[in-house]
Every structure is written in C-alpha cells, then in structure tokens.
Amino acid sequence: MSDAMLNGDEFAARVETSMRADSGPGGCSCSEVADHIFELLDSQMPAEQAERLQRHADSCPRCSALAEAEVHVREIVRRSCSESAPATLRMRITSQIAVYRKATQ
C-alpha cells in the first residue's frame, strides 16, 4: 500500500517504526535525526553534529521527508502570521477585550 493510501494513524505508525531504524556504525539513526530536527533546521547545534545529521537526512528518504515536512509547516506558519485580520474582526476583538477588562477590574 502506498503512503498516499494510508490513513493518518497508519502513516504515523509507519513513520515512527521506520524512524527507529539505525543507519549503521559511525552514522546516526533516524530517531536521532527526528529528536534533533528542530535544532538542525534552526542551526542551533555544533557544526560537526549538524553535518553528521544532515548527511544522514540527505541520504535517507524518511529523514529527508521529515525535514521537508517541517520546512513546509514552518512556511505555512510564517505565511499565515503575515496575514492581517479584517478590520471588522479587529474592531470586534478590541471591543470584547475592553468589555472583559471592565468586567474584571
């Protein structure tokens, strides 16, 4: 069955199982990449460790997909944070905050 045909729970289980695979001596495991994916993408780790994890991610389809998915999520969040709410919504929220403040003082 292809990944596109799996339901969410089956896909998550398959990803978790595959991430536990070891890459062999001198390398790193998929679980190590997964554990440090945020630090790797944020350049928040020593260069030697980052290079080792990046080499693994570049050569491992599962870890490459994991990194790509995280980058994609970050792009969506970044894009959604740059949009502004409509003026009517902002006015309604501001009004509700003012009412809440008066009620709690």
N, C-alpha and C positions, 0 to 999 in steps of 0.2 A: 504494500500500500504506500503510495507516495505521501510526503509530508503535507501536501495540499489537501489530501483526502482525510487526514486525521482530524478528530475533534480536538478542542483545546486541551483537555485533560490528557489524552493520549500523546499529543505532541509534547506537552510539558514533561510527561514521564519519559518519553524517548530522549528528549534533550538532557534531562537530569542523568539518565543512565549513561548516555554517551559522554557526558562531561566527566564522568568518573574514570574514564579510560586513561591509561598512563602512556606518555609518549616515549618512554624508554630511558635508558641511562644518560645522564648529562643534560636531558631536556627537562621539560616541565609537563605537568599533567593538565588536562582540560579543566579540571576542578581548580587548579591554581590560577589559571587564566581567568576563570569565572569569578574567583574570590577577589581578584585584583583588577577587574576590568575598569572600574571607575578611576582608580589611581593611574592605570595605564593610559586611559583616554585623556585624563586631566594632567598628564605629565607630572605626577606627584609621587614619583618613586626614583630610586637611584638608577642611573643610566644603564648600568650593567644588567640589572634585573629587568628593566623595561625592554632592553634589546632582546633578552632571552625570551620573555613572554611574547614580544612582538614577532620574533622568528617563529615561535610555535603557532601563534594566531594566523600568520601569513601562510603556513603550510598545512593548517588543519581546517578543513571545511566547516566543522562545527563551531570552532572558536572564531573563525572569520565571520560566520553568520551571526554569532553572538555580538561581536564588536560592531558589525554593520547595523544590527537591530538597535543597539544602544545609541549609536550615532544618529540613526533615524529618529528615535524617540526624542533625543536632545534637539534635533532640528524642528520637530513638531512643537515641542515646548517653547523653544526660542521664538518661533513664528507666532504662536498663539499669545505669547507675552507681549509682543509688539503691537498687537491689535488693541484699539481703544474701544471702550464700551460706548454705545449710542448715548447721546446727550440726555435723552429721556430716562434711560436706566440710571445714569449717574445722578441725575436730579432726584429720582425716587429713592435711591440708596442713601444719598446725603440727607434727605428728609427723614428717612427711617432712623438714621443714626442720631439726628437731632432729637427725635421723639424718644428714642431709647435713653439718651443722655439725660433728658429732663426727667424721665421716669425713674432713673436710678440715682439721681442726686438727692 
